[in-house]
Amino acid sequence: MSYIVEFLGLMAVFLIFIVVPGADFAVILRQSIVHGRRSASMTGLGMATALGAWFAGVSYFFTVKTIRDRFIASGKWSNRITGAAFVGFGFRLALSRAAD
């Protein structure tokens, strides 16, 4: 399968999450209110640059075949550990008393 198709699909999903207001929006809004428009613009530019660098780094990281193969091989164990943690949380929730 072509990695460009997977990458573009991932970018489409992330684009949706970038548009939804979140912590970045709150930080930029605070900068705008406290320090003004220029400071908020620089904060937004810095966040966008960091996000772009993160995506580029992760996509490059997973193009290295040995790293990608080890990540896929460790997926079985990480799924088991995560599943066990969720089962434990479920039992804890089921056995806990409701707050009055």
Biopython code that builds the backbone (N, CA, C, O; Angstrom):
import numpy as np
from Bio.PDB.StructureBuilder import StructureBuilder

atoms = [
    (1, "MET", "N", (0.835, -1.178, 0.000)),
    (1, "MET", "CA", (0.000, 0.000, 0.000)),
    (1, "MET", "C", (0.882, 1.244, 0.000)),
    (1, "MET", "O", (1.956, 1.257, 0.601)),
    (2, "SER", "N", (0.438, 2.235, -0.647)),
    (2, "SER", "CA", (1.203, 3.468, -0.741)),
    (2, "SER", "C", (1.119, 4.240, 0.579)),
    (2, "SER", "O", (0.033, 4.456, 1.118)),
    (3, "TYR", "N", (2.260, 4.642, 1.079)),
    (3, "TYR", "CA", (2.283, 5.370, 2.340)),
    (3, "TYR", "C", (1.726, 6.775, 2.202)),
    (3, "TYR", "O", (1.279, 7.363, 3.187)),
    (4, "ILE", "N", (1.747, 7.316, 1.008)),
    (4, "ILE", "CA", (1.202, 8.663, 0.816)),
    (4, "ILE", "C", (-0.296, 8.673, 1.059)),
    (4, "ILE", "O", (-0.827, 9.659, 1.570)),
    (5, "VAL", "N", (-0.992, 7.594, 0.703)),
    (5, "VAL", "CA", (-2.438, 7.513, 0.949)),
    (5, "VAL", "C", (-2.705, 7.464, 2.454)),
    (5, "VAL", "O", (-3.597, 8.150, 2.951)),
    (6, "GLU", "N", (-1.937, 6.659, 3.170)),
    (6, "GLU", "CA", (-2.088, 6.590, 4.621)),
    (6, "GLU", "C", (-1.761, 7.926, 5.270)),
    (6, "GLU", "O", (-2.459, 8.368, 6.182)),
    (7, "PHE", "N", (-0.703, 8.567, 4.799)),
    (7, "PHE", "CA", (-0.303, 9.859, 5.352)),
    (7, "PHE", "C", (-1.384, 10.907, 5.120)),
    (7, "PHE", "O", (-1.703, 11.675, 6.028)),
    (8, "LEU", "N", (-1.950, 10.947, 3.920)),
    (8, "LEU", "CA", (-2.997, 11.924, 3.630)),
    (8, "LEU", "C", (-4.258, 11.641, 4.442)),
    (8, "LEU", "O", (-4.931, 12.578, 4.870)),
    (9, "GLY", "N", (-4.586, 10.384, 4.659)),
    (9, "GLY", "CA", (-5.721, 10.042, 5.514)),
    (9, "GLY", "C", (-5.509, 10.513, 6.944)),
    (9, "GLY", "O", (-6.415, 11.065, 7.569)),
    (10, "LEU", "N", (-4.304, 10.290, 7.453)),
    (10, "LEU", "CA", (-3.962, 10.743, 8.797)),
    (10, "LEU", "C", (-4.010, 12.260, 8.894)),
    (10, "LEU", "O", (-4.502, 12.807, 9.881)),
    (11, "MET", "N", (-3.511, 12.928, 7.891)),
    (11, "MET", "CA", (-3.541, 14.391, 7.887)),
    (11, "MET", "C", (-4.977, 14.917, 7.852)),
    (11, "MET", "O", (-5.274, 15.940, 8.468)),
    (12, "ALA", "N", (-5.875, 14.222, 7.131)),
    (12, "ALA", "CA", (-7.275, 14.638, 7.084)),
    (12, "ALA", "C", (-7.913, 14.529, 8.469)),
    (12, "ALA", "O", (-8.675, 15.404, 8.879)),
    (13, "VAL", "N", (-7.598, 13.449, 9.186)),
    (13, "VAL", "CA", (-8.134, 13.296, 10.536)),
    (13, "VAL", "C", (-7.570, 14.368, 11.452)),
    (13, "VAL", "O", (-8.312, 14.975, 12.225)),
    (14, "PHE", "N", (-6.268, 14.607, 11.377)),
    (14, "PHE", "CA", (-5.659, 15.623, 12.228)),
    (14, "PHE", "C", (-6.152, 17.023, 11.891)),
    (14, "PHE", "O", (-6.230, 17.879, 12.772)),
    (15, "LEU", "N", (-6.481, 17.263, 10.639)),
    (15, "LEU", "CA", (-7.005, 18.564, 10.252)),
    (15, "LEU", "C", (-8.305, 18.856, 10.986)),
    (15, "LEU", "O", (-8.550, 19.990, 11.397)),
    (16, "ILE", "N", (-9.136, 17.837, 11.148)),
    (16, "ILE", "CA", (-10.384, 18.014, 11.884)),
    (16, "ILE", "C", (-10.096, 18.381, 13.337)),
    (16, "ILE", "O", (-10.741, 19.267, 13.897)),
    (17, "PHE", "N", (-9.132, 17.701, 13.942)),
    (17, "PHE", "CA", (-8.820, 17.978, 15.338)),
    (17, "PHE", "C", (-8.118, 19.319, 15.522)),
    (17, "PHE", "O", (-8.218, 19.925, 16.588)),
    (18, "ILE", "N", (-7.421, 19.780, 14.515)),
    (18, "ILE", "CA", (-6.769, 21.081, 14.608)),
    (18, "ILE", "C", (-7.800, 22.195, 14.558)),
    (18, "ILE", "O", (-7.642, 23.216, 15.227)),
    (19, "VAL", "N", (-8.849, 22.011, 13.777)),
    (19, "VAL", "CA", (-9.878, 23.031, 13.633)),
    (19, "VAL", "C", (-10.712, 23.161, 14.908)),
    (19, "VAL", "O", (-11.155, 24.259, 15.244)),
    (20, "VAL", "N", (-10.928, 22.061, 15.615)),
    (20, "VAL", "CA", (-11.721, 22.079, 16.844)),
    (20, "VAL", "C", (-10.936, 22.828, 17.917)),
    (20, "VAL", "O", (-9.771, 22.514, 18.157)),
    (21, "PRO", "N", (-11.557, 23.816, 18.567)),
    (21, "PRO", "CA", (-10.829, 24.561, 19.608)),
    (21, "PRO", "C", (-10.393, 23.654, 20.748)),
    (21, "PRO", "O", (-11.144, 22.785, 21.192)),
    (22, "GLY", "N", (-9.197, 23.864, 21.203)),
    (22, "GLY", "CA", (-8.662, 23.052, 22.288)),
    (22, "GLY", "C", (-7.691, 23.861, 23.122)),
    (22, "GLY", "O", (-7.862, 25.067, 23.299)),
    (23, "ALA", "N", (-6.674, 23.192, 23.631)),
    (23, "ALA", "CA", (-5.703, 23.847, 24.499)),
    (23, "ALA", "C", (-4.910, 24.908, 23.742)),
    (23, "ALA", "O", (-4.606, 25.965, 24.294)),
    (24, "ASP", "N", (-4.574, 24.634, 22.486)),
    (24, "ASP", "CA", (-3.845, 25.627, 21.700)),
    (24, "ASP", "C", (-4.662, 26.912, 21.556)),
    (24, "ASP", "O", (-4.128, 28.014, 21.681)),
    (25, "PHE", "N", (-5.945, 26.759, 21.294)),
    (25, "PHE", "CA", (-6.826, 27.918, 21.165)),
    (25, "PHE", "C", (-6.854, 28.717, 22.464)),
    (25, "PHE", "O", (-6.813, 29.948, 22.440)),
    (26, "ALA", "N", (-6.922, 28.024, 23.587)),
    (26, "ALA", "CA", (-6.965, 28.710, 24.879)),
    (26, "ALA", "C", (-5.681, 29.495, 25.131)),
    (26, "ALA", "O", (-5.726, 30.617, 25.635)),
    (27, "VAL", "N", (-4.544, 28.912, 24.785)),
    (27, "VAL", "CA", (-3.264, 29.598, 24.988)),
    (27, "VAL", "C", (-3.164, 30.829, 24.093)),
    (27, "VAL", "O", (-2.738, 31.895, 24.537)),
    (28, "ILE", "N", (-3.553, 30.677, 22.849)),
    (28, "ILE", "CA", (-3.481, 31.807, 21.924)),
    (28, "ILE", "C", (-4.462, 32.897, 22.327)),
    (28, "ILE", "O", (-4.137, 34.080, 22.238)),
    (29, "LEU", "N", (-5.653, 32.521, 22.765)),
    (29, "LEU", "CA", (-6.630, 33.502, 23.223)),
    (29, "LEU", "C", (-6.113, 34.259, 24.435)),
    (29, "LEU", "O", (-6.282, 35.474, 24.528)),
    (30, "ARG", "N", (-5.487, 33.553, 25.359)),
    (30, "ARG", "CA", (-4.919, 34.211, 26.533)),
    (30, "ARG", "C", (-3.808, 35.178, 26.133)),
    (30, "ARG", "O", (-3.749, 36.303, 26.631)),
    (31, "GLN", "N", (-2.935, 34.740, 25.239)),
    (31, "GLN", "CA", (-1.865, 35.621, 24.771)),
    (31, "GLN", "C", (-2.443, 36.876, 24.128)),
    (31, "GLN", "O", (-1.928, 37.977, 24.323)),
    (32, "SER", "N", (-3.507, 36.703, 23.369)),
    (32, "SER", "CA", (-4.143, 37.837, 22.705)),
    (32, "SER", "C", (-4.727, 38.812, 23.715)),
    (32, "SER", "O", (-4.578, 40.025, 23.568)),
    (33, "ILE", "N", (-5.383, 38.294, 24.729)),
    (33, "ILE", "CA", (-6.015, 39.164, 25.729)),
    (33, "ILE", "C", (-4.973, 39.863, 26.597)),
    (33, "ILE", "O", (-5.085, 41.060, 26.864)),
    (34, "VAL", "N", (-3.965, 39.121, 27.035)),
    (34, "VAL", "CA", (-2.985, 39.656, 27.970)),
    (34, "VAL", "C", (-1.916, 40.498, 27.281)),
    (34, "VAL", "O", (-1.569, 41.576, 27.763)),
    (35, "HIS", "N", (-1.383, 40.005, 26.138)),
    (35, "HIS", "CA", (-0.222, 40.648, 25.528)),
    (35, "HIS", "C", (-0.482, 41.291, 24.175)),
    (35, "HIS", "O", (0.378, 42.012, 23.669)),
    (36, "GLY", "N", (-1.623, 41.057, 23.585)),
    (36, "GLY", "CA", (-1.938, 41.706, 22.326)),
    (36, "GLY", "C", (-1.845, 40.787, 21.116)),
    (36, "GLY", "O", (-1.503, 39.607, 21.201)),
    (37, "ARG", "N", (-2.171, 41.402, 19.987)),
    (37, "ARG", "CA", (-2.298, 40.658, 18.728)),
    (37, "ARG", "C", (-0.974, 40.080, 18.239)),
    (37, "ARG", "O", (-0.926, 38.930, 17.802)),
    (38, "ARG", "N", (0.085, 40.853, 18.306)),
    (38, "ARG", "CA", (1.379, 40.382, 17.805)),
    (38, "ARG", "C", (1.878, 39.165, 18.594)),
    (38, "ARG", "O", (2.368, 38.201, 18.006)),
    (39, "SER", "N", (1.754, 39.213, 19.899)),
    (39, "SER", "CA", (2.186, 38.096, 20.732)),
    (39, "SER", "C", (1.360, 36.843, 20.431)),
    (39, "SER", "O", (1.901, 35.739, 20.373)),
    (40, "ALA", "N", (0.050, 37.018, 20.240)),
    (40, "ALA", "CA", (-0.799, 35.872, 19.914)),
    (40, "ALA", "C", (-0.445, 35.299, 18.552)),
    (40, "ALA", "O", (-0.467, 34.082, 18.371)),
    (41, "SER", "N", (-0.119, 36.161, 17.587)),
    (41, "SER", "CA", (0.273, 35.686, 16.259)),
    (41, "SER", "C", (1.571, 34.890, 16.322)),
    (41, "SER", "O", (1.701, 33.854, 15.670)),
    (42, "MET", "N", (2.528, 35.372, 17.104)),
    (42, "MET", "CA", (3.794, 34.650, 17.243)),
    (42, "MET", "C", (3.589, 33.319, 17.968)),
    (42, "MET", "O", (4.231, 32.324, 17.630)),
    (43, "THR", "N", (2.705, 33.298, 18.954)),
    (43, "THR", "CA", (2.403, 32.057, 19.661)),
    (43, "THR", "C", (1.770, 31.047, 18.710)),
    (43, "THR", "O", (2.143, 29.874, 18.710)),
    (44, "GLY", "N", (0.820, 31.497, 17.906)),
    (44, "GLY", "CA", (0.184, 30.613, 16.929)),
    (44, "GLY", "C", (1.161, 30.094, 15.898)),
    (44, "GLY", "O", (1.113, 28.923, 15.524)),
    (45, "LEU", "N", (2.052, 30.965, 15.434)),
    (45, "LEU", "CA", (3.070, 30.549, 14.469)),
    (45, "LEU", "C", (4.009, 29.510, 15.085)),
    (45, "LEU", "O", (4.390, 28.542, 14.427)),
    (46, "GLY", "N", (4.375, 29.715, 16.336)),
    (46, "GLY", "CA", (5.235, 28.756, 17.023)),
    (46, "GLY", "C", (4.565, 27.406, 17.202)),
    (46, "GLY", "O", (5.193, 26.362, 17.027)),
    (47, "MET", "N", (3.284, 27.433, 17.552)),
    (47, "MET", "CA", (2.552, 26.169, 17.715)),
    (47, "MET", "C", (2.386, 25.443, 16.389)),
    (47, "MET", "O", (2.514, 24.220, 16.330)),
    (48, "ALA", "N", (2.106, 26.178, 15.335)),
    (48, "ALA", "CA", (1.959, 25.565, 14.011)),
    (48, "ALA", "C", (3.287, 24.974, 13.541)),
    (48, "ALA", "O", (3.311, 23.894, 12.950)),
    (49, "THR", "N", (4.373, 25.663, 13.797)),
    (49, "THR", "CA", (5.692, 25.162, 13.419)),
    (49, "THR", "C", (6.033, 23.890, 14.196)),
    (49, "THR", "O", (6.541, 22.925, 13.625)),
    (50, "ALA", "N", (5.754, 23.893, 15.487)),
    (50, "ALA", "CA", (6.028, 22.710, 16.305)),
    (50, "ALA", "C", (5.175, 21.529, 15.854)),
    (50, "ALA", "O", (5.668, 20.402, 15.805)),
    (51, "LEU", "N", (3.921, 21.760, 15.527)),
    (51, "LEU", "CA", (3.045, 20.689, 15.076)),
    (51, "LEU", "C", (3.520, 20.127, 13.737)),
    (51, "LEU", "O", (3.521, 18.912, 13.542)),
    (52, "GLY", "N", (3.922, 20.996, 12.822)),
    (52, "GLY", "CA", (4.450, 20.539, 11.539)),
    (52, "GLY", "C", (5.730, 19.732, 11.699)),
    (52, "GLY", "O", (5.922, 18.716, 11.031)),
    (53, "ALA", "N", (6.610, 20.195, 12.595)),
    (53, "ALA", "CA", (7.856, 19.462, 12.852)),
    (53, "ALA", "C", (7.555, 18.099, 13.477)),
    (53, "ALA", "O", (8.215, 17.111, 13.156)),
    (54, "TRP", "N", (6.566, 18.043, 14.367)),
    (54, "TRP", "CA", (6.182, 16.774, 14.987)),
    (54, "TRP", "C", (5.681, 15.792, 13.936)),
    (54, "TRP", "O", (6.110, 14.639, 13.919)),
    (55, "PHE", "N", (4.786, 16.228, 13.064)),
    (55, "PHE", "CA", (4.256, 15.336, 12.026)),
    (55, "PHE", "C", (5.354, 14.881, 11.079)),
    (55, "PHE", "O", (5.386, 13.717, 10.681)),
    (56, "ALA", "N", (6.251, 15.786, 10.715)),
    (56, "ALA", "CA", (7.344, 15.409, 9.822)),
    (56, "ALA", "C", (8.269, 14.399, 10.495)),
    (56, "ALA", "O", (8.707, 13.434, 9.868)),
    (57, "GLY", "N", (8.562, 14.624, 11.767)),
    (57, "GLY", "CA", (9.432, 13.704, 12.495)),
    (57, "GLY", "C", (8.820, 12.323, 12.658)),
    (57, "GLY", "O", (9.496, 11.312, 12.465)),
    (58, "VAL", "N", (7.547, 12.280, 13.013)),
    (58, "VAL", "CA", (6.882, 10.988, 13.198)),
    (58, "VAL", "C", (6.762, 10.247, 11.875)),
    (58, "VAL", "O", (6.992, 9.040, 11.814)),
    (59, "SER", "N", (6.399, 10.971, 10.810)),
    (59, "SER", "CA", (6.268, 10.295, 9.517)),
    (59, "SER", "C", (7.630, 9.798, 9.030)),
    (59, "SER", "O", (7.708, 8.719, 8.443)),
    (60, "TYR", "N", (8.691, 10.550, 9.256)),
    (60, "TYR", "CA", (10.022, 10.079, 8.882)),
    (60, "TYR", "C", (10.427, 8.883, 9.747)),
    (60, "TYR", "O", (11.006, 7.916, 9.251)),
    (61, "PHE", "N", (10.121, 8.957, 11.024)),
    (61, "PHE", "CA", (10.471, 7.892, 11.957)),
    (61, "PHE", "C", (9.865, 6.562, 11.528)),
    (61, "PHE", "O", (10.525, 5.526, 11.606)),
    (62, "PHE", "N", (8.613, 6.583, 11.076)),
    (62, "PHE", "CA", (7.954, 5.341, 10.692)),
    (62, "PHE", "C", (8.253, 4.916, 9.255)),
    (62, "PHE", "O", (7.780, 3.864, 8.824)),
    (63, "THR", "N", (9.015, 5.696, 8.512)),
    (63, "THR", "CA", (9.427, 5.235, 7.191)),
    (63, "THR", "C", (10.675, 4.356, 7.268)),
    (63, "THR", "O", (11.008, 3.671, 6.301)),
    (64, "VAL", "N", (11.365, 4.370, 8.403)),
    (64, "VAL", "CA", (12.521, 3.499, 8.595)),
    (64, "VAL", "C", (11.990, 2.086, 8.842)),
    (64, "VAL", "O", (11.283, 1.848, 9.820)),
    (65, "LYS", "N", (12.329, 1.160, 7.960)),
    (65, "LYS", "CA", (11.737, -0.176, 7.968)),
    (65, "LYS", "C", (11.951, -0.929, 9.275)),
    (65, "LYS", "O", (11.013, -1.542, 9.786)),
    (66, "THR", "N", (13.143, -0.899, 9.820)),
    (66, "THR", "CA", (13.399, -1.656, 11.053)),
    (66, "THR", "C", (12.580, -1.106, 12.219)),
    (66, "THR", "O", (12.060, -1.874, 13.029)),
    (67, "ILE", "N", (12.465, 0.189, 12.306)),
    (67, "ILE", "CA", (11.679, 0.793, 13.390)),
    (67, "ILE", "C", (10.209, 0.456, 13.207)),
    (67, "ILE", "O", (9.528, 0.100, 14.170)),
    (68, "ARG", "N", (9.716, 0.564, 11.983)),
    (68, "ARG", "CA", (8.311, 0.256, 11.701)),
    (68, "ARG", "C", (8.000, -1.202, 12.024)),
    (68, "ARG", "O", (6.964, -1.493, 12.621)),
    (69, "ASP", "N", (8.882, -2.120, 11.638)),
    (69, "ASP", "CA", (8.663, -3.542, 11.904)),
    (69, "ASP", "C", (8.656, -3.849, 13.404)),
    (69, "ASP", "O", (7.835, -4.638, 13.871)),
    (70, "ARG", "N", (9.561, -3.233, 14.153)),
    (70, "ARG", "CA", (9.584, -3.442, 15.602)),
    (70, "ARG", "C", (8.337, -2.864, 16.259)),
    (70, "ARG", "O", (7.806, -3.445, 17.205)),
    (71, "PHE", "N", (7.873, -1.729, 15.765)),
    (71, "PHE", "CA", (6.662, -1.124, 16.313)),
    (71, "PHE", "C", (5.458, -2.020, 16.070)),
    (71, "PHE", "O", (4.626, -2.199, 16.959)),
    (72, "ILE", "N", (5.360, -2.579, 14.882)),
    (72, "ILE", "CA", (4.249, -3.478, 14.559)),
    (72, "ILE", "C", (4.330, -4.746, 15.405)),
    (72, "ILE", "O", (3.312, -5.237, 15.893)),
    (73, "ALA", "N", (5.544, -5.276, 15.579)),
    (73, "ALA", "CA", (5.714, -6.492, 16.385)),
    (73, "ALA", "C", (5.372, -6.245, 17.853)),
    (73, "ALA", "O", (4.839, -7.135, 18.515)),
    (74, "SER", "N", (5.668, -5.062, 18.368)),
    (74, "SER", "CA", (5.365, -4.772, 19.774)),
    (74, "SER", "C", (3.898, -4.419, 19.973)),
    (74, "SER", "O", (3.447, -4.295, 21.112)),
    (75, "GLY", "N", (3.149, -4.255, 18.897)),
    (75, "GLY", "CA", (1.737, -3.896, 19.009)),
    (75, "GLY", "C", (0.923, -4.927, 19.747)),
    (75, "GLY", "O", (0.001, -4.579, 20.486)),
    (76, "LYS", "N", (1.253, -6.212, 19.557)),
    (76, "LYS", "CA", (0.518, -7.283, 20.231)),
    (76, "LYS", "C", (0.651, -7.143, 21.742)),
    (76, "LYS", "O", (-0.337, -7.271, 22.465)),
    (77, "TRP", "N", (1.861, -6.881, 22.225)),
    (77, "TRP", "CA", (2.079, -6.769, 23.663)),
    (77, "TRP", "C", (1.485, -5.487, 24.219)),
    (77, "TRP", "O", (0.931, -5.489, 25.319)),
    (78, "SER", "N", (1.588, -4.411, 23.490)),
    (78, "SER", "CA", (0.996, -3.165, 23.989)),
    (78, "SER", "C", (-0.527, -3.272, 24.028)),
    (78, "SER", "O", (-1.159, -2.710, 24.922)),
    (79, "ASN", "N", (-1.125, -3.987, 23.071)),
    (79, "ASN", "CA", (-2.572, -4.211, 23.115)),
    (79, "ASN", "C", (-2.969, -5.058, 24.318)),
    (79, "ASN", "O", (-3.987, -4.786, 24.955)),
    (80, "ARG", "N", (-2.189, -6.068, 24.633)),
    (80, "ARG", "CA", (-2.493, -6.909, 25.794)),
    (80, "ARG", "C", (-2.386, -6.121, 27.094)),
    (80, "ARG", "O", (-3.242, -6.243, 27.970)),
    (81, "ILE", "N", (-1.346, -5.322, 27.217)),
    (81, "ILE", "CA", (-1.155, -4.531, 28.436)),
    (81, "ILE", "C", (-2.266, -3.502, 28.583)),
    (81, "ILE", "O", (-2.815, -3.329, 29.670)),
    (82, "THR", "N", (-2.596, -2.822, 27.497)),
    (82, "THR", "CA", (-3.676, -1.837, 27.535)),
    (82, "THR", "C", (-5.005, -2.504, 27.853)),
    (82, "THR", "O", (-5.785, -1.980, 28.648)),
    (83, "GLY", "N", (-5.273, -3.650, 27.245)),
    (83, "GLY", "CA", (-6.505, -4.382, 27.524)),
    (83, "GLY", "C", (-6.602, -4.801, 28.978)),
    (83, "GLY", "O", (-7.665, -4.687, 29.589)),
    (84, "ALA", "N", (-5.510, -5.282, 29.535)),
    (84, "ALA", "CA", (-5.507, -5.677, 30.946)),
    (84, "ALA", "C", (-5.768, -4.474, 31.847)),
    (84, "ALA", "O", (-6.483, -4.584, 32.843)),
    (85, "ALA", "N", (-5.193, -3.332, 31.500)),
    (85, "ALA", "CA", (-5.434, -2.122, 32.291)),
    (85, "ALA", "C", (-6.902, -1.719, 32.225)),
    (85, "ALA", "O", (-7.478, -1.351, 33.249)),
    (86, "PHE", "N", (-7.521, -1.780, 31.051)),
    (86, "PHE", "CA", (-8.935, -1.428, 30.923)),
    (86, "PHE", "C", (-9.829, -2.402, 31.682)),
    (86, "PHE", "O", (-10.810, -1.991, 32.301)),
    (87, "VAL", "N", (-9.497, -3.682, 31.637)),
    (87, "VAL", "CA", (-10.270, -4.661, 32.406)),
    (87, "VAL", "C", (-10.148, -4.363, 33.897)),
    (87, "VAL", "O", (-11.136, -4.423, 34.629)),
    (88, "GLY", "N", (-8.939, -4.043, 34.342)),
    (88, "GLY", "CA", (-8.743, -3.674, 35.750)),
    (88, "GLY", "C", (-9.533, -2.439, 36.139)),
    (88, "GLY", "O", (-10.146, -2.402, 37.205)),
    (89, "PHE", "N", (-9.522, -1.417, 35.275)),
    (89, "PHE", "CA", (-10.314, -0.210, 35.546)),
    (89, "PHE", "C", (-11.803, -0.535, 35.583)),
    (89, "PHE", "O", (-12.544, 0.017, 36.397)),
    (90, "GLY", "N", (-12.239, -1.431, 34.702)),
    (90, "GLY", "CA", (-13.647, -1.832, 34.684)),
    (90, "GLY", "C", (-14.048, -2.522, 35.969)),
    (90, "GLY", "O", (-15.099, -2.213, 36.530)),
    (91, "PHE", "N", (-13.227, -3.462, 36.454)),
    (91, "PHE", "CA", (-13.520, -4.127, 37.725)),
    (91, "PHE", "C", (-13.548, -3.128, 38.874)),
    (91, "PHE", "O", (-14.417, -3.191, 39.744)),
    (92, "ARG", "N", (-12.599, -2.219, 38.870)),
    (92, "ARG", "CA", (-12.546, -1.212, 39.935)),
    (92, "ARG", "C", (-13.805, -0.344, 39.910)),
    (92, "ARG", "O", (-14.372, -0.032, 40.958)),
    (93, "LEU", "N", (-14.231, 0.035, 38.730)),
    (93, "LEU", "CA", (-15.440, 0.843, 38.595)),
    (93, "LEU", "C", (-16.666, 0.046, 39.025)),
    (93, "LEU", "O", (-17.545, 0.583, 39.698)),
    (94, "ALA", "N", (-16.735, -1.235, 38.643)),
    (94, "ALA", "CA", (-17.881, -2.058, 38.989)),
    (94, "ALA", "C", (-17.978, -2.309, 40.500)),
    (94, "ALA", "O", (-19.075, -2.422, 41.046)),
    (95, "LEU", "N", (-16.849, -2.394, 41.152)),
    (95, "LEU", "CA", (-16.836, -2.688, 42.583)),
    (95, "LEU", "C", (-16.856, -1.448, 43.461)),
    (95, "LEU", "O", (-16.987, -1.563, 44.679)),
    (96, "SER", "N", (-16.731, -0.293, 42.886)),
    (96, "SER", "CA", (-16.734, 0.931, 43.691)),
    (96, "SER", "C", (-18.161, 1.346, 44.029)),
    (96, "SER", "O", (-19.111, 0.998, 43.328)),
    (97, "ARG", "N", (-18.285, 2.083, 45.095)),
    (97, "ARG", "CA", (-19.598, 2.589, 45.500)),
    (97, "ARG", "C", (-19.824, 3.944, 44.854)),
    (97, "ARG", "O", (-18.892, 4.713, 44.621)),
    (98, "ALA", "N", (-21.077, 4.209, 44.577)),
    (98, "ALA", "CA", (-21.425, 5.499, 43.979)),
    (98, "ALA", "C", (-21.288, 6.591, 45.036)),
    (98, "ALA", "O", (-21.592, 6.369, 46.209)),
    (99, "ALA", "N", (-20.834, 7.759, 44.620)),
    (99, "ALA", "CA", (-20.710, 8.891, 45.543)),
    (99, "ALA", "C", (-22.097, 9.396, 45.907)),
    (99, "ALA", "O", (-22.977, 9.501, 45.052)),
    (100, "ASP", "N", (-22.280, 9.701, 47.163)),
    (100, "ASP", "CA", (-23.595, 10.183, 47.617)),
    (100, "ASP", "C", (-23.806, 11.619, 47.273)),
    (100, "ASP", "O", (-24.857, 12.181, 47.581)),
]
sb = StructureBuilder()
sb.init_structure("model")
sb.init_model(0)
sb.init_chain("A")
sb.init_seg("    ")
for serial, (resi, resn, name, xyz) in enumerate(atoms, 1):
    if name == "N":
        sb.init_residue(resn, " ", resi, " ")
    sb.init_atom(name, np.array(xyz, "f"), 0.0, 1.0, " ", f" {name:<3s}", serial, name[0])
structure = sb.get_structure()
